[in-house]
Amino acid sequence: DRYYMGAAIAEQEVWDLVDERLDDIRRVNHQLHQTPVNIEFHGHPLMGGQGDWSPMRGRHREAATIYRRALGAAASLGVEFLFRGVDVARLNARYRYPYPPHEIVLQHLLERIDDHCRKLGAAEECIVVADQVPDQENHQRRVEQYRRIGTPGYRTSVLENISQPIQFGDSSLVGGLQVADLAVYIHRRKQVVTTADPRALRAQAQIWQVIAPRVVHQHEWHP
């Protein structure tokens, strides 16, 4: 009923350092827990002990520690986070033919990334690397249209601070996408999960506190 996306922003030099720290964490995990040395940091499998993270199944405290270390590797180096969301149930109730949630939230997130990059006063345009999706060519064309005529809605923007075209990458190969995934997963949990085991809620709060000081924008649209 609710859909979220997140962005992690930093200079390229910072991302190079983040990649090094994530590799260090991977090596430690491989030695301690026998997880693959090239394992992808992905919120749901990590916390659920699924896929390559199956050695962590039932080891919630250790999984939460790995989660905090991975996010902390980015936050401590100055990575900043933005989150956008939409109430899908209200969207479908209000509009007869609503745009897909992914399209809506991606537009809103790009607008905020553009705003943030302008405030930073960066000498170069912001390069956006998005996770691969089946219809990414359509998203690419839509973003190009935004650049020509502006985004729809009251915050219309031509995204002048975002380099075109946006790129789509394989998250297993891009540390920044993994950091963004970890961040948005815990953001979503914070927003929607209220009845979990108290220990899980405590671990969730501890993970969130790792990035909370680095969150520069978060908003959910309720149509």
SEVEX-123958 format. One line per 8 residues: number of its first residue (from 1); for each residue x, y, z of N, C-alpha, C, O. Coordinates in nm, 3 decimals. Layout:
BEGIN
NUM> X,Y,Z,X,Y,Z,X,Y,Z,X,Y,Z ~ ...
% end
This chain:
BEGIN
1> 0.081,-0.122,0.000,0.000,0.000,0.000,0.084,0.128,0.000,0.030,0.237,-0.020 ~ 0.214,0.115,0.022,0.301,0.233,0.021,0.430,0.199,-0.053,0.482,0.087,-0.042 ~ 0.480,0.296,-0.126,0.596,0.271,-0.212,0.702,0.377,-0.183,0.672,0.496,-0.174 ~ 0.828,0.331,-0.168,0.936,0.422,-0.131,1.056,0.404,-0.223,1.081,0.296,-0.276 ~ 1.131,0.515,-0.240,1.260,0.512,-0.305,1.355,0.600,-0.225,1.313,0.690,-0.153 ~ 1.484,0.571,-0.239,1.582,0.650,-0.166,1.702,0.681,-0.254,1.727,0.613,-0.353 ~ 1.775,0.786,-0.216,1.897,0.823,-0.287,2.008,0.846,-0.186,1.984,0.893,-0.075 ~ 2.129,0.812,-0.226,2.249,0.837,-0.145,2.341,0.925,-0.229,2.374,0.891,-0.343
9> 2.383,1.038,-0.173,2.457,1.139,-0.251,2.593,1.166,-0.189,2.606,1.184,-0.068 ~ 2.695,1.167,-0.274,2.831,1.200,-0.230,2.917,1.227,-0.352,2.879,1.194,-0.465 ~ 3.034,1.286,-0.330,3.132,1.304,-0.435,3.188,1.167,-0.475,3.186,1.073,-0.397 ~ 3.238,1.158,-0.597,3.290,1.031,-0.646,3.405,0.980,-0.559,3.417,0.860,-0.536 ~ 3.489,1.072,-0.509,3.600,1.030,-0.424,3.550,0.961,-0.298,3.613,0.867,-0.249 ~ 3.437,1.007,-0.246,3.378,0.946,-0.127,3.330,0.805,-0.160,3.349,0.713,-0.081 ~ 3.267,0.789,-0.276,3.216,0.657,-0.313,3.330,0.556,-0.328,3.314,0.437,-0.298 ~ 3.445,0.603,-0.375,3.560,0.513,-0.385,3.601,0.462,-0.246,3.634,0.344,-0.230
17> 3.597,0.551,-0.147,3.630,0.510,-0.010,3.523,0.418,0.048,3.554,0.323,0.120 ~ 3.397,0.447,0.017,3.288,0.361,0.064,3.306,0.221,0.009,3.291,0.123,0.083 ~ 3.339,0.209,-0.119,3.359,0.077,-0.180,3.470,0.000,-0.106,3.457,-0.120,-0.083 ~ 3.577,0.070,-0.070,3.686,0.004,0.001,3.639,-0.048,0.137,3.673,-0.159,0.177 ~ 3.562,0.033,0.208,3.514,-0.008,0.340,3.414,-0.123,0.330,3.414,-0.213,0.414 ~ 3.329,-0.119,0.228,3.234,-0.230,0.211,3.310,-0.359,0.181,3.271,-0.466,0.229 ~ 3.416,-0.350,0.102,3.497,-0.469,0.074,3.560,-0.523,0.202,3.569,-0.645,0.221 ~ 3.605,-0.434,0.290,3.661,-0.477,0.418,3.557,-0.553,0.500,3.588,-0.656,0.561
25> 3.435,-0.501,0.502,3.327,-0.567,0.577,3.295,-0.702,0.515,3.270,-0.799,0.586 ~ 3.296,-0.709,0.383,3.270,-0.837,0.316,3.374,-0.941,0.356,3.340,-1.056,0.382 ~ 3.501,-0.900,0.360,3.606,-0.995,0.396,3.589,-1.046,0.539,3.609,-1.165,0.566 ~ 3.553,-0.957,0.630,3.530,-0.998,0.769,3.411,-1.094,0.776,3.418,-1.196,0.844 ~ 3.303,-1.061,0.706,3.186,-1.148,0.706,3.220,-1.287,0.649,3.174,-1.389,0.699 ~ 3.301,-1.287,0.545,3.342,-1.415,0.484,3.418,-1.500,0.585,3.398,-1.622,0.592 ~ 3.505,-1.438,0.663,3.584,-1.512,0.762,3.500,-1.559,0.879,3.517,-1.670,0.928 ~ 3.407,-1.472,0.924,3.329,-1.504,1.044,3.205,-1.588,1.014,3.167,-1.674,1.093
33> 3.142,-1.562,0.899,3.012,-1.624,0.872,3.007,-1.705,0.743,2.903,-1.760,0.709 ~ 3.120,-1.713,0.672,3.128,-1.790,0.548,3.032,-1.740,0.439,2.987,-1.818,0.355 ~ 3.001,-1.612,0.441,2.924,-1.553,0.332,3.018,-1.528,0.214,3.139,-1.513,0.234 ~ 2.965,-1.522,0.090,3.051,-1.499,-0.027,3.133,-1.371,-0.012,3.084,-1.271,0.043 ~ 3.255,-1.373,-0.058,3.344,-1.259,-0.040,3.300,-1.140,-0.125,3.342,-1.027,-0.099 ~ 3.216,-1.163,-0.225,3.166,-1.054,-0.309,3.017,-1.029,-0.285,2.948,-0.979,-0.374 ~ 2.968,-1.062,-0.168,2.824,-1.057,-0.139,2.768,-0.916,-0.155,2.836,-0.817,-0.127 ~ 2.644,-0.908,-0.200,2.575,-0.780,-0.216,2.504,-0.742,-0.087,2.435,-0.825,-0.027
41> 2.521,-0.617,-0.045,2.448,-0.568,0.072,2.308,-0.529,0.026,2.289,-0.433,-0.049 ~ 2.211,-0.607,0.073,2.073,-0.589,0.029,1.985,-0.609,0.154,1.989,-0.714,0.217 ~ 1.908,-0.506,0.187,1.840,-0.503,0.317,1.755,-0.623,0.351,1.773,-0.683,0.457 ~ 1.663,-0.660,0.263,1.570,-0.768,0.295,1.639,-0.903,0.310,1.615,-0.972,0.409 ~ 1.724,-0.945,0.215,1.794,-1.073,0.234,1.885,-1.074,0.356,1.894,-1.176,0.425 ~ 1.952,-0.963,0.383,2.041,-0.958,0.499,1.965,-0.979,0.628,2.004,-1.062,0.711 ~ 1.856,-0.906,0.647,1.781,-0.917,0.772,1.698,-1.044,0.779,1.664,-1.090,0.888 ~ 1.666,-1.101,0.663,1.587,-1.224,0.662,1.669,-1.350,0.650,1.614,-1.460,0.656
49> 1.801,-1.338,0.633,1.885,-1.455,0.617,1.852,-1.534,0.493,1.839,-1.656,0.499 ~ 1.838,-1.466,0.380,1.796,-1.530,0.256,1.907,-1.524,0.151,1.996,-1.439,0.159 ~ 1.902,-1.614,0.053,1.998,-1.614,-0.055,2.140,-1.629,-0.004,2.168,-1.715,0.079 ~ 2.229,-1.545,-0.055,2.369,-1.551,-0.012,2.385,-1.519,0.137,2.487,-1.551,0.197 ~ 2.283,-1.456,0.195,2.289,-1.423,0.337,2.230,-1.533,0.425,2.206,-1.510,0.544 ~ 2.205,-1.651,0.370,2.145,-1.760,0.447,2.226,-1.800,0.571,2.167,-1.847,0.668 ~ 2.361,-1.784,0.572,2.433,-1.815,0.696,2.390,-1.728,0.815,2.419,-1.762,0.930 ~ 2.320,-1.615,0.788,2.277,-1.525,0.895,2.134,-1.555,0.941,2.081,-1.485,1.027
57> 2.072,-1.658,0.885,1.933,-1.688,0.921,1.922,-1.718,1.071,1.994,-1.803,1.123 ~ 1.834,-1.647,1.137,1.812,-1.664,1.281,1.914,-1.592,1.367,1.902,-1.592,1.490 ~ 2.016,-1.532,1.307,2.120,-1.462,1.383,2.096,-1.311,1.370,2.174,-1.238,1.309 ~ 1.987,-1.268,1.429,1.938,-1.132,1.408,2.034,-1.026,1.462,2.052,-0.922,1.400 ~ 2.093,-1.052,1.574,2.183,-0.953,1.632,2.306,-0.933,1.543,2.347,-0.820,1.519 ~ 2.363,-1.044,1.495,2.480,-1.033,1.408,2.444,-0.965,1.276,2.521,-0.884,1.224 ~ 2.326,-0.997,1.222,2.282,-0.934,1.098,2.265,-0.783,1.115,2.305,-0.705,1.029 ~ 2.206,-0.743,1.228,2.188,-0.601,1.254,2.322,-0.530,1.268,2.336,-0.415,1.227
65> 2.420,-0.597,1.327,2.553,-0.538,1.340,2.616,-0.516,1.204,2.676,-0.410,1.180 ~ 2.604,-0.614,1.114,2.657,-0.599,0.979,2.588,-0.483,0.908,2.651,-0.404,0.839 ~ 2.457,-0.475,0.926,2.377,-0.369,0.865,2.428,-0.232,0.911,2.450,-0.142,0.829 ~ 2.446,-0.217,1.042,2.493,-0.088,1.095,2.633,-0.054,1.043,2.660,0.062,1.011 ~ 2.719,-0.152,1.034,2.855,-0.126,0.987,2.855,-0.083,0.841,2.930,0.007,0.802 ~ 2.772,-0.148,0.760,2.769,-0.113,0.617,2.715,0.028,0.597,2.773,0.107,0.522 ~ 2.605,0.060,0.664,2.552,0.196,0.652,2.645,0.298,0.717,2.662,0.409,0.667 ~ 2.706,0.259,0.828,2.798,0.348,0.896,2.919,0.380,0.811,2.974,0.490,0.821
73> 2.963,0.285,0.728,3.076,0.309,0.639,3.048,0.426,0.546,3.138,0.503,0.513 ~ 2.921,0.440,0.503,2.883,0.551,0.415,2.857,0.678,0.494,2.907,0.785,0.459 ~ 2.778,0.667,0.601,2.741,0.787,0.677,2.862,0.856,0.737,2.868,0.979,0.739 ~ 2.958,0.779,0.786,3.075,0.838,0.850,3.164,0.913,0.751,3.245,0.997,0.791 ~ 3.149,0.882,0.623,3.227,0.951,0.520,3.152,1.069,0.459,3.203,1.135,0.368 ~ 3.032,1.096,0.509,2.958,1.213,0.465,2.850,1.190,0.362,2.794,1.287,0.310 ~ 2.818,1.066,0.331,2.710,1.039,0.236,2.579,1.093,0.294,2.551,1.077,0.413 ~ 2.499,1.158,0.208,2.371,1.214,0.250,2.257,1.135,0.185,2.274,1.076,0.079
81> 2.141,1.135,0.252,2.030,1.050,0.210,1.902,1.131,0.189,1.873,1.225,0.264 ~ 1.827,1.093,0.086,1.696,1.150,0.058,1.597,1.036,0.038,1.632,0.932,-0.018 ~ 1.474,1.055,0.085,1.371,0.952,0.072,1.241,1.015,0.025,1.202,1.123,0.069 ~ 1.175,0.947,-0.066,1.042,0.987,-0.111,0.951,0.864,-0.111,0.997,0.751,-0.125 ~ 0.822,0.888,-0.094,0.727,0.778,-0.094,0.590,0.826,-0.139,0.566,0.946,-0.151 ~ 0.501,0.731,-0.163,0.363,0.763,-0.198,0.271,0.659,-0.134,0.304,0.540,-0.129 ~ 0.157,0.706,-0.087,0.053,0.617,-0.035,-0.024,0.562,-0.156,-0.106,0.632,-0.214 ~ 0.005,0.438,-0.192,-0.051,0.380,-0.315,-0.202,0.359,-0.303,-0.274,0.378,-0.400
89> -0.249,0.321,-0.187,-0.392,0.300,-0.169,-0.469,0.430,-0.192,-0.572,0.430,-0.261 ~ -0.420,0.540,-0.136,-0.486,0.670,-0.156,-0.473,0.716,-0.301,-0.564,0.777,-0.356 ~ -0.357,0.687,-0.362,-0.336,0.723,-0.502,-0.442,0.656,-0.590,-0.504,0.721,-0.674 ~ -0.461,0.525,-0.570,-0.558,0.452,-0.651,-0.701,0.492,-0.620,-0.787,0.484,-0.707 ~ -0.726,0.535,-0.498,-0.861,0.578,-0.461,-0.894,0.715,-0.520,-1.010,0.742,-0.552 ~ -0.794,0.800,-0.535,-0.819,0.937,-0.581,-0.824,0.948,-0.732,-0.904,1.023,-0.786 ~ -0.738,0.871,-0.802,-0.728,0.885,-0.947,-0.780,0.760,-1.018,-0.753,0.647,-0.977 ~ -0.855,0.783,-1.125,-0.909,0.670,-1.199,-0.800,0.598,-1.275,-0.798,0.475,-1.280
97> -0.707,0.674,-1.334,-0.595,0.614,-1.408,-0.464,0.674,-1.355,-0.403,0.757,-1.422 ~ -0.423,0.633,-1.239,-0.303,0.692,-1.180,-0.176,0.647,-1.251,-0.171,0.539,-1.311 ~ -0.073,0.733,-1.245,0.058,0.692,-1.293,0.113,0.583,-1.201,0.074,0.577,-1.084 ~ 0.200,0.496,-1.251,0.259,0.392,-1.166,0.337,0.454,-1.050,0.402,0.557,-1.068 ~ 0.331,0.394,-0.932,0.403,0.449,-0.816,0.552,0.470,-0.843,0.608,0.570,-0.799 ~ 0.617,0.376,-0.914,0.760,0.391,-0.941,0.787,0.520,-1.020,0.882,0.592,-0.990 ~ 0.704,0.546,-1.118,0.723,0.666,-1.201,0.704,0.793,-1.117,0.781,0.888,-1.128 ~ 0.601,0.794,-1.033,0.573,0.911,-0.950,0.686,0.938,-0.852,0.736,1.051,-0.843
105> 0.727,0.835,-0.780,0.827,0.855,-0.675,0.963,0.886,-0.736,1.039,0.965,-0.680 ~ 0.996,0.826,-0.851,1.122,0.857,-0.917,1.124,1.004,-0.957,1.226,1.072,-0.938 ~ 1.014,1.055,-1.011,1.008,1.197,-1.047,1.030,1.286,-0.925,1.110,1.378,-0.928 ~ 0.958,1.256,-0.817,0.971,1.337,-0.695,1.113,1.332,-0.640,1.167,1.433,-0.594 ~ 1.174,1.214,-0.646,1.309,1.199,-0.593,1.409,1.276,-0.679,1.499,1.341,-0.626 ~ 1.395,1.269,-0.811,1.485,1.343,-0.899,1.472,1.493,-0.876,1.572,1.565,-0.881 ~ 1.351,1.541,-0.853,1.332,1.683,-0.824,1.410,1.724,-0.700,1.473,1.830,-0.697 ~ 1.404,1.641,-0.598,1.474,1.674,-0.473,1.624,1.659,-0.485,1.700,1.735,-0.425
113> 1.669,1.561,-0.563,1.813,1.549,-0.590,1.862,1.674,-0.661,1.967,1.729,-0.628 ~ 1.785,1.719,-0.759,1.820,1.840,-0.833,1.830,1.960,-0.738,1.925,2.037,-0.745 ~ 1.732,1.975,-0.650,1.733,2.084,-0.552,1.857,2.076,-0.464,1.924,2.176,-0.440 ~ 1.887,1.956,-0.416,1.998,1.939,-0.323,2.131,1.969,-0.391,2.218,2.033,-0.332 ~ 2.146,1.924,-0.515,2.271,1.951,-0.587,2.288,2.100,-0.613,2.399,2.152,-0.610 ~ 2.178,2.170,-0.639,2.187,2.314,-0.658,2.232,2.383,-0.530,2.314,2.474,-0.534 ~ 2.178,2.340,-0.416,2.216,2.399,-0.288,2.363,2.372,-0.255,2.429,2.455,-0.193 ~ 2.412,2.256,-0.298,2.552,2.223,-0.273,2.646,2.311,-0.354,2.763,2.326,-0.320
121> 2.593,2.369,-0.464,2.676,2.453,-0.548,2.785,2.377,-0.620,2.893,2.431,-0.643 ~ 2.758,2.253,-0.655,2.859,2.170,-0.721,2.898,2.229,-0.856,2.813,2.283,-0.928 ~ 3.026,2.220,-0.888,3.074,2.275,-1.015,3.027,2.191,-1.134,3.018,2.242,-1.246 ~ 2.997,2.065,-1.110,2.954,1.977,-1.216,2.813,1.926,-1.187,2.767,1.930,-1.073 ~ 2.745,1.878,-1.292,2.612,1.821,-1.274,2.621,1.691,-1.194,2.723,1.623,-1.193 ~ 2.513,1.659,-1.128,2.505,1.536,-1.049,2.479,1.418,-1.141,2.387,1.421,-1.223 ~ 2.559,1.314,-1.128,2.539,1.191,-1.205,2.449,1.098,-1.124,2.483,1.060,-1.011 ~ 2.337,1.061,-1.181,2.242,0.972,-1.114,2.258,0.831,-1.168,2.247,0.807,-1.289
129> 2.285,0.737,-1.079,2.290,0.595,-1.114,2.174,0.527,-1.044,2.172,0.519,-0.921 ~ 2.079,0.478,-1.120,1.959,0.414,-1.065,1.970,0.262,-1.080,2.039,0.211,-1.169 ~ 1.900,0.192,-0.992,1.897,0.046,-1.000,1.824,0.003,-1.127,1.729,0.069,-1.171 ~ 1.867,-0.107,-1.184,1.805,-0.157,-1.306,1.660,-0.197,-1.281,1.628,-0.257,-1.179 ~ 1.573,-0.164,-1.377,1.432,-0.203,-1.374,1.394,-0.247,-1.515,1.458,-0.205,-1.612 ~ 1.290,-0.331,-1.529,1.255,-0.384,-1.661,1.222,-0.277,-1.764,1.255,-0.293,-1.882 ~ 1.156,-0.166,-1.723,1.114,-0.064,-1.819,1.201,0.061,-1.811,1.152,0.172,-1.825 ~ 1.331,0.042,-1.789,1.418,0.157,-1.768,1.431,0.245,-1.892,1.458,0.365,-1.879
137> 1.412,0.189,-2.011,1.418,0.272,-2.131,1.306,0.375,-2.131,1.326,0.489,-2.172 ~ 1.187,0.333,-2.083,1.076,0.428,-2.075,1.106,0.537,-1.972,1.075,0.654,-1.994 ~ 1.166,0.498,-1.859,1.203,0.597,-1.759,1.307,0.694,-1.816,1.302,0.814,-1.789 ~ 1.400,0.642,-1.893,1.502,0.726,-1.953,1.440,0.830,-2.044,1.475,0.948,-2.039 ~ 1.347,0.787,-2.129,1.281,0.881,-2.219,1.200,0.985,-2.142,1.194,1.101,-2.181 ~ 1.138,0.941,-2.033,1.058,1.034,-1.954,1.146,1.140,-1.889,1.110,1.258,-1.884 ~ 1.262,1.099,-1.839,1.353,1.195,-1.777,1.406,1.293,-1.882,1.423,1.411,-1.852 ~ 1.432,1.245,-2.002,1.475,1.334,-2.110,1.366,1.435,-2.141,1.394,1.551,-2.172
145> 1.241,1.392,-2.133,1.128,1.484,-2.156,1.121,1.587,-2.044,1.094,1.705,-2.069 ~ 1.146,1.544,-1.920,1.149,1.639,-1.809,1.250,1.750,-1.838,1.225,1.867,-1.808 ~ 1.364,1.714,-1.895,1.470,1.812,-1.922,1.423,1.913,-2.026,1.464,2.029,-2.024 ~ 1.337,1.869,-2.117,1.291,1.960,-2.223,1.176,2.049,-2.178,1.177,2.170,-2.203 ~ 1.076,1.991,-2.110,0.954,2.068,-2.081,0.922,2.077,-1.932,0.826,2.143,-1.894 ~ 1.001,2.011,-1.849,0.978,2.019,-1.705,0.895,1.902,-1.652,0.819,1.840,-1.726 ~ 0.912,1.874,-1.525,0.833,1.768,-1.461,0.690,1.815,-1.439,0.668,1.935,-1.422 ~ 0.593,1.725,-1.439,0.456,1.765,-1.412,0.435,1.799,-1.265,0.514,1.758,-1.180
153> 0.329,1.874,-1.236,0.298,1.907,-1.098,0.341,2.049,-1.061,0.398,2.121,-1.142 ~ 0.312,2.086,-0.936,0.334,2.224,-0.893,0.481,2.256,-0.870,0.516,2.374,-0.863 ~ 0.568,2.156,-0.859,0.712,2.179,-0.839,0.788,2.157,-0.970,0.901,2.107,-0.968 ~ 0.730,2.194,-1.081,0.790,2.163,-1.210,0.937,2.203,-1.217,0.975,2.311,-1.172 ~ 1.017,2.114,-1.274,1.161,2.133,-1.281,1.216,2.071,-1.408,1.167,1.967,-1.452 ~ 1.317,2.135,-1.467,1.384,2.076,-1.583,1.509,1.999,-1.542,1.587,1.957,-1.627 ~ 1.528,1.982,-1.412,1.638,1.900,-1.359,1.773,1.945,-1.415,1.854,1.863,-1.458 ~ 1.795,2.076,-1.413,1.915,2.131,-1.477,2.044,2.093,-1.407,2.152,2.106,-1.465
161> 2.036,2.045,-1.282,2.156,2.008,-1.209,2.187,1.858,-1.217,2.281,1.810,-1.153 ~ 2.109,1.786,-1.297,2.129,1.642,-1.312,2.180,1.611,-1.451,2.119,1.652,-1.550 ~ 2.290,1.539,-1.458,2.349,1.503,-1.587,2.257,1.408,-1.663,2.195,1.319,-1.605 ~ 2.247,1.429,-1.793,2.166,1.344,-1.879,2.256,1.265,-1.973,2.359,1.317,-2.018 ~ 2.221,1.141,-2.004,2.107,1.068,-1.947,2.142,1.010,-1.810,2.259,0.994,-1.776 ~ 2.038,0.979,-1.732,2.065,0.909,-1.608,2.109,0.767,-1.643,2.075,0.715,-1.749 ~ 2.184,0.706,-1.554,2.240,0.574,-1.581,2.165,0.468,-1.499,2.111,0.498,-1.392 ~ 2.163,0.348,-1.549,2.106,0.235,-1.477,2.217,0.132,-1.457,2.284,0.093,-1.552
169> 2.235,0.088,-1.332,2.344,-0.003,-1.302,2.297,-0.129,-1.231,2.187,-0.135,-1.176 ~ 2.382,-0.230,-1.234,2.360,-0.356,-1.164,2.399,-0.335,-1.018,2.516,-0.311,-0.988 ~ 2.302,-0.344,-0.929,2.328,-0.313,-0.789,2.436,-0.403,-0.728,2.503,-0.363,-0.633 ~ 2.452,-0.524,-0.781,2.553,-0.613,-0.725,2.694,-0.563,-0.753,2.790,-0.609,-0.691 ~ 2.707,-0.469,-0.847,2.838,-0.417,-0.886,2.861,-0.273,-0.843,2.971,-0.220,-0.858 ~ 2.758,-0.208,-0.789,2.767,-0.066,-0.754,2.741,-0.048,-0.606,2.628,-0.064,-0.559 ~ 2.847,-0.016,-0.532,2.833,-0.001,-0.387,2.733,0.106,-0.347,2.662,0.090,-0.248 ~ 2.727,0.215,-0.424,2.633,0.322,-0.391,2.488,0.276,-0.396,2.406,0.318,-0.314
177> 2.455,0.190,-0.492,2.319,0.137,-0.500,2.289,0.048,-0.380,2.176,0.046,-0.331 ~ 2.388,-0.025,-0.334,2.367,-0.110,-0.216,2.345,-0.027,-0.091,2.262,-0.061,-0.007 ~ 2.419,0.081,-0.079,2.400,0.172,0.035,2.260,0.232,0.031,2.193,0.238,0.133 ~ 2.217,0.276,-0.088,2.083,0.333,-0.101,1.975,0.230,-0.067,1.875,0.263,-0.004 ~ 1.997,0.106,-0.109,1.899,0.000,-0.078,1.890,-0.024,0.072,1.780,-0.034,0.127 ~ 2.004,-0.034,0.139,2.003,-0.053,0.284,1.930,0.061,0.352,1.853,0.040,0.445 ~ 1.955,0.184,0.304,1.895,0.301,0.367,1.744,0.305,0.347,1.670,0.329,0.442 ~ 1.698,0.280,0.225,1.554,0.291,0.199,1.478,0.175,0.263,1.361,0.190,0.300
185> 1.544,0.059,0.277,1.477,-0.054,0.344,1.449,-0.020,0.490,1.340,-0.046,0.540 ~ 1.548,0.038,0.558,1.526,0.069,0.699,1.433,0.188,0.714,1.359,0.197,0.812 ~ 1.435,0.280,0.616,1.340,0.391,0.617,1.197,0.339,0.605,1.108,0.382,0.679 ~ 1.176,0.247,0.513,1.042,0.190,0.497,0.998,0.117,0.623,0.883,0.132,0.667 ~ 1.088,0.038,0.683,1.054,-0.033,0.805,1.012,0.065,0.915,0.917,0.041,0.989 ~ 1.085,0.174,0.924,1.054,0.274,1.026,0.915,0.334,1.005,0.846,0.367,1.102 ~ 0.874,0.347,0.879,0.746,0.409,0.848,0.628,0.315,0.868,0.521,0.359,0.911 ~ 0.645,0.187,0.838,0.528,0.099,0.830,0.523,-0.012,0.934,0.416,-0.066,0.959
193> 0.637,-0.048,0.995,0.638,-0.162,1.088,0.624,-0.111,1.231,0.711,-0.041,1.282 ~ 0.513,-0.147,1.294,0.488,-0.101,1.432,0.455,-0.216,1.527,0.443,-0.194,1.648 ~ 0.439,-0.338,1.476,0.394,-0.448,1.561,0.497,-0.560,1.571,0.464,-0.670,1.617 ~ 0.619,-0.534,1.530,0.721,-0.638,1.534,0.766,-0.664,1.677,0.730,-0.591,1.769 ~ 0.844,-0.770,1.694,0.905,-0.801,1.823,0.983,-0.681,1.875,1.053,-0.616,1.798 ~ 0.972,-0.649,2.004,1.044,-0.533,2.060,1.192,-0.534,2.030,1.252,-0.428,2.009 ~ 1.253,-0.651,2.027,1.395,-0.659,1.995,1.421,-0.616,1.852,1.522,-0.551,1.823 ~ 1.330,-0.654,1.761,1.345,-0.614,1.621,1.328,-0.464,1.606,1.401,-0.399,1.531
201> 1.231,-0.408,1.678,1.211,-0.263,1.673,1.331,-0.188,1.729,1.367,-0.082,1.678 ~ 1.391,-0.242,1.834,1.509,-0.179,1.892,1.626,-0.183,1.794,1.697,-0.083,1.778 ~ 1.646,-0.296,1.729,1.754,-0.308,1.630,1.729,-0.213,1.513,1.821,-0.150,1.462 ~ 1.602,-0.204,1.472,1.564,-0.114,1.363,1.597,0.031,1.399,1.651,0.105,1.317 ~ 1.564,0.071,1.522,1.592,0.208,1.566,1.741,0.235,1.571,1.786,0.344,1.536 ~ 1.818,0.137,1.614,1.963,0.154,1.621,2.025,0.170,1.482,2.117,0.249,1.463 ~ 1.973,0.093,1.386,2.023,0.107,1.249,1.987,0.243,1.193,2.070,0.309,1.129 ~ 1.864,0.287,1.217,1.820,0.417,1.165,1.906,0.530,1.221,1.937,0.625,1.149
209> 1.944,0.521,1.346,2.023,0.627,1.407,2.159,0.644,1.340,2.221,0.750,1.351 ~ 2.206,0.541,1.272,2.334,0.550,1.202,2.328,0.655,1.092,2.424,0.730,1.071 ~ 2.214,0.662,1.022,2.204,0.756,0.910,2.118,0.878,0.940,2.120,0.974,0.863 ~ 2.043,0.877,1.049,1.951,0.987,1.078,2.016,1.125,1.065,1.955,1.215,1.007 ~ 2.138,1.146,1.118,2.199,1.280,1.106,2.234,1.318,0.963,2.259,1.435,0.934 ~ 2.236,1.220,0.873,2.275,1.247,0.735,2.155,1.252,0.640,2.174,1.262,0.519 ~ 2.033,1.244,0.693,1.913,1.250,0.611,1.879,1.397,0.585,1.851,1.472,0.679 ~ 1.881,1.438,0.459,1.857,1.578,0.425,1.715,1.600,0.373,1.671,1.715,0.360
217> 1.644,1.493,0.342,1.505,1.509,0.297,1.433,1.376,0.310,1.488,1.271,0.277 ~ 1.309,1.381,0.359,1.222,1.263,0.359,1.077,1.310,0.359,1.038,1.396,0.438 ~ 0.999,1.252,0.268,0.859,1.294,0.256,0.781,1.184,0.187,0.832,1.115,0.099 ~ 0.656,1.168,0.228,0.565,1.073,0.166,0.441,1.148,0.119,0.379,1.222,0.196 ~ 0.407,1.129,-0.009,0.291,1.198,-0.066,0.164,1.118,-0.035,0.155,0.999,-0.064 ~ 0.067,1.188,0.024,-0.064,1.129,0.053,-0.166,1.198,-0.037,-0.219,1.303,0.001 ~ -0.196,1.142,-0.154,-0.287,1.209,-0.250,-0.423,1.239,-0.190,-0.510,1.295,-0.258
% end
